[in-house]
Amino acid sequence: LGDNFNLLSPQQQDLVKTLLDNGQSHLFNNWPAPGVDDAEKKAFFDQLVLLDSSYPGGLVAYIKNAKRLLADSKAGTNPFDGFTPSVPTGETLAFGDENFIKFEEAGVREAKRAAFVLVAGGLGERLGYNGIKVALPAETTTGTCFLQHYIESILALQEASSEGESKAQIPFVIMTSDDTHGRTLELLESNSYFGMKPTQVTLLKQEKVACLDDNDARLALDPKNRYRIQTKPHGHGDVHSLLHSSGILKVWHDAGLKWVLFFQDTNGLLFKAIPSALGVSSTKQYQVNSLAVPRKAKEAIGGITRLTHSDAHAYHSKF
């Protein structure tokens, strides 16, 4: 790095020192002296600061977590050692029966205290479609796209939940990515948000994380640009840290909201079950509730299990 170090802001200098202390000296090998490629160097440090700010605990935490996971993988460590699986407790509902309707009515009443979060960072490439998945038709009769279907379903819940009262607006958050953010916003704006007020809708863009070059968790440089770190999407779990870091959760809490419903981008039947699932959560005072369909033996779908650790802690996990 040499004299280039003196070109950095105090924040960037601290970050560089931390990276050097964590095995990332290769990022700065054979850099030319100040005055050469200065604009590219500045862009590189701007990217480092962005990557550092978009991961809980920063790049150091990301590198340390990666080293631990890579070491465990190399050693063949089973992350489920000490856990005993079991069938989780819950409520089995048959669509339209008396029990279903009871919970559905409770869920509709509770919807005015809920917010909805759509995880929509992916494209439809696996489906042979180059656009955003929420723009795909949810059904062929009218060609209504998934995003329109979701918004109209939320608005219907909003209407039913506020009967006889002043209408509460149900907040709707969409987690996007670099691939989907602009196109999602364009789809909303060109269709007047499908009837929802623009102030109800918040788009949170998921930032990418650094790629790793080897089992020592060295950050991977772009082979075509020495001043650029390769990045990749970080997965759906980012939605929780995004909601927290954006301050939205505090706004919802202060507004008296109680429930956050997470769902994914192409599940057209989902809203037929969401009111009853919310009703189960409300009636039984669940802190967390997952919605699933029964899985038959050898069926190629995921399932939810309860994992109880020898230290008595219990978790629900999807497989």
LINGI-V717832 format. One line per field, one symbol per residue. ss: DSSP state (A for helix, B for strand, O for the rest). psi: psi as a letter, one per 30 degrees, with the letter a starting at -180 (. if undefined). burial: b if it has 24 or more other C-alpha atoms within 12 Angstrom, else e. A space follows every 50 residues. Layout:
ss: ???
psi: ???
burial: ???
This chain:
ss: OAAAAAAOOAAAAAAAAAAAAOOOAAAAOOOOOOOOOAAAAAAAAAAAAA AAAOOOOAAAAAAAAAAAAAAAAAAOOOOOOOBBBBOOOOOOOOOOOAAA AAAAAAAAAAAAABBBBBBOOOBOAAAOOOOBAAAOBOOOOOOOBAAAAA AAAAAAAAAAAOOOOOOOOOOBBBBBOOOOAAAAAAAAAAOAAAAOOAAA BBBBBOOOBBOBOOOOOOBOBBOOBBBBBOBBOOOOOAAAAAAAAAOAAA AAAAOOOOBBBBBBOOOOOOAAAAAAAAAAAAAAOOOOOOOOOOOOOOOO OOOBBBBBBOOOOBBBBBO
psi: ebffefflleeeeeeeeeeefhggfffgkhkllkfkheeeeeeeeeeeee eefgkkfaeeeeeeeeeeeeeeeefgkjfgkfkkklkllakjkkkfleee eeeeeeeeefffglkkjkjhfllhefggkfakeffkkflfefgkleeeee eeeeeeeeeefgkglkkkkkkjkkkaleefeeeeeeeeefghghfkkfff kkkjkklllklkfafghkkkkkffjfgkkklllflfffeeeeeefffeee eeeffglfkkjkllfiiffefffeeeeeeeeeeghkekkkkllkklkgkh lllklkjklfgfkklkkk.
burial: eeebbeebeeebeebbeebeebebebbbeeeeeeeeeeeebeebbbbbbb bbbbbeeebbebbbebbeeeeeeeeeeeeeeeeeeeeeeebebeeeeeeb ebbbbbbbbbbbbbbbbbbbbbbeeeeeeebbbbbbbeeeeeeebbbbbb bebbbbbbebbeeeeeebbbbbbbbbbbbbbebbbebbeeeebbebeeeb bbbbbbbbbbbbeeeebbbbbeeeeebbbbeebbebebbbbbbeeeebbe ebeeeebbbbbbbbbbbbebbbbbbbbbbbbbeeeeeebbbbeeeeeeee eebbeebeeeeeeebbeee
